């Protein structure tokens, strides 16, 4: 099954979308208040990439464990 992964980030929040032919999972997280405007847009996108990947791995493992 093919999955498509989109991610984005800015000074205040990160987001990601993982979709396939059947489902679409979207997540948005706000940076901790102490990091507002301290994280560059490039770093925020890098954070979104990694958090989204690890979130999806955890979700997949949890889904497989309940089967």
C-alpha positions in Angstrom: 0.0 0.0 0.0 1.4 3.4 -1.0 1.3 6.3 1.5 1.9 9.9 0.7 3.4 12.1 3.4 3.2 15.9 3.5 4.7 18.1 6.2 5.0 21.8 7.0 6.2 24.1 9.8 6.5 27.8 10.7 7.5 29.8 13.7 4.5 28.8 15.7 3.4 25.3 14.6 4.1 22.1 12.7 1.7 19.9 10.8 1.7 16.7 8.7 -0.6 14.6 6.6 -0.3 11.0 5.8 -2.7 9.6 3.2 -3.4 6.5 1.1 -6.3 5.4 -1.0 -8.5 4.7 2.0 -7.6 7.1 4.8 -6.2 10.5 5.5 -4.6 11.3 8.9 -3.9 15.0 9.7 -2.0 16.3 12.7 -1.1 19.9 13.9 1.0 20.7 16.9 1.9 24.1 18.3 5.5 24.7 19.4 6.1 25.1 23.1 5.5 28.7 24.0 9.2 29.2 25.0 10.2 28.4 21.4 7.8 30.8 19.6 9.8 32.8 17.1 13.0 31.1 18.2 12.8 28.3 15.7 13.5 29.1 12.0 11.0 28.0 9.4 13.6 25.5 8.0 14.1 24.0 11.5 10.4 23.8 12.0 9.9 21.9 8.8 12.7 19.5 9.9 11.0 19.0 13.2 7.7 18.3 11.4 9.4 15.8 9.2 10.8 13.8 12.1 7.8 14.1 14.5 5.4 13.0 11.7 7.5 10.0 10.8 7.8 8.8 14.3 4.1 9.5 15.0 3.2 7.4 12.0 5.5 4.6 13.0 3.9 4.5 16.4 0.4 4.6 15.0 1.2 1.7 12.6 2.7 -0.4 15.5 -0.3 0.3 17.7 -2.7 -0.6 14.9 -0.8 -3.9 14.2 -0.7 -4.7 17.9 -4.5 -4.5 18.2 -5.1 -6.9 15.3 
